[in-house]
Amino acid sequence: MSTLDFFRILLKLFGLYILVSVFLVLPQLVGMLSYDDGWTEYVSMLFIPTSLLSIFCLLAFYPDLIISKLRLDRGLDGDHIPFEKPDADIILRLGAIIAGGLLFVQNISPFLSAAYYLLKASVPGALERNFMGFNPFDYKIKFVTNILNLVIGYLLITHSDHVSRLLAAKKNSQIKLALIEIQ
């Protein structure tokens, strides 16, 4: 399988994962209607699923654009991924890409939600009317945590070759230490 084909399949799978997460977010958005804040709730009900659907369309229908922008195929040794006899380095790279992709995809929705609530908290008087018990500090922590997770996921995807070398170096040093202890 070529590297481009593999990353196309992987990005389309992440796109399907986001599509499923849209359906998981919808009940939470409907629950927000109980606050009866007017038009802002309807805007959020449209904005969050629309942004997730646009990310789905980008991943599912334009994977070549993402592959070229993130330069995903540059870290691998050749144009062919040998699944017959996978090398440990390739497995570590693919694992870093998959882990980074999952970390990135899982934090898009909470990031948008926390950003929405913090934006809403910045409007004077909005919290006193509808959000009894709303703690903006909690949402600031969630917002920062989601940003960090998105950045870490992005870095795992784009620097998978460095991550695999780091993990392989630790593995080799642990093997050497184990051999020294045995002797």
N, C-alpha and C positions, 0 to 999 in steps of 0.2 A: 504494500500500500504506500502510495506517495505521501510525503509530509503534508502537502496541500490538501489532499483528500482527507487525511486524518483530521486536520484542523477544521476543515469544512464540516465534517460530521460532528466533531466536538462542539463547535459553535452552534450548530443547529440543535444539538441536544440541550445546550445551555438555554437556547431560545425557547425550546419546549418547556424547560423547567420554569422559566419566567412566565410563560403563558399559564402554567398551572398555578403559579403564585398569584397571578391576577385573580383567579377564582377563589383563592384563599383570602385575599385582602378584601374582596367585595363584602362579605358579611360584617367585617369590622367597620367598613365605611358606612354601611346601612345602620349599624349601631350608633354611629356618630350623629345620625339624624335626630336622635332623642334629645340632643342638647338644644335643638331648635334655634340655631343662631342665624338663620336666614340664608342668604345667598352664598355666604362663604362655605357652608357645608356642602352645598351643591357644586361649588367650584372645586372643592377638594375631591368630591366624588367623581368628578370628571377628570381632574388633573392627574391624580395618581394612577388610575387604570390606563389613561391615555398615554402617559409617559412609559409605563411598563409595556404596553402594547407596541409603542414605537421602538423600544429596545428589542422586543421580540422580533419585530419586522426587520430591524437592522441585523440582528444575529441570524435569523432564519433565511433572509432573502439576499443579504449582501455580506456574506462571510469573507469574500475575497478582499473587500475594502478593509475589514478589520484585520485580516491577516497581514495586509500590506502596511497598514498604519502602525500596528503593534510589532511588526517584523517577527512574527512567530516562527517562521520557517528558517530564520537565520542561525539559530542556536544548534540545530541538528547537523550531523556530519555529512549527510547526503540527501538525495532526493527520495530515498526509499527508507521506510521504517521496517526493519526486519523483525516481523512478529514470529518468525519461525524459531530464531535463536536470539531472543532479546538480550541486549547488553545491559548491565546494571546501570550504566550511565543514562541510557535511553529511558529505562524504567523510572529512574529518579527524576529526570526532566519531565516526563509525561505526568508523573505524580505531582510534581510542583505546579505544573500547568493546570491540572484538574483541581487540585486543592485551592489554588489561587482563584480559579474560575468560580468554584462553589462559594468561596468566601466573598467574592465580589458580588455574585448574583444574589446571595442570601441577604446582603446588607443594603441593596438598593431600595427596597420597599420601606424598611424601618428608617432609613436616612430621609426619604421623602416625607414620611409621616412626622418625624421629629422636626424636620425643617419647617413643615407646615404649622405645627403647634408653636414653635418658637416665633415664627412670623406672626402668628395670631396673638401670641403673648406680647409682642412689641406694640400692638395697637392699644392705646390707652382706653381703659374701661372694658375691654373685651373679656378679661378674666373675671372681673367681678360679676358680670351678668350670668355667665354660663358655666364656668369651670370652678365649682366649689371643690376645694381639695387639690386643685391643680398646682403642682410644684414645678416652676420653670427650671429649677436647678437640676431636677431629675432628667428633664428633656435636654438640657445642655450637656449632661453627661452622656446620654444616649446619642446625641448628635455627634459629639466628639468621638465616641467609641465607634460609631458607624463610619465616620470619615476615616479613622485609623484602619478599620477593617477593609474599607474600600481601597485605600492606598496600599495596604499590605497585600491584598489580593491582586491588585494591578502589578505590583512589583514582583510577586511570585510568578505571574504570567510572563512578564516581559524579561525577567532575569532568571529564567528557569535553568539556564546553563550554569550560572554562577552558584545557584542553590544546589544543583546536582554535584558540582565540583566540591562544594563545601561539605556536603553530606558524605560524599565518597572519601574525602580526605579524613573526615572523622572516623569513618568505618575502617579505613586502612590503618590509621593510628591506633584504633582500639584493637585491631587484629595483631599489630606489632606488640602492643602492651601485653596482650594475652599470651603471645608466644614467649615473651621475656619472662612472664610470671611462671609459665610452665617449666622453663629451663631452670 
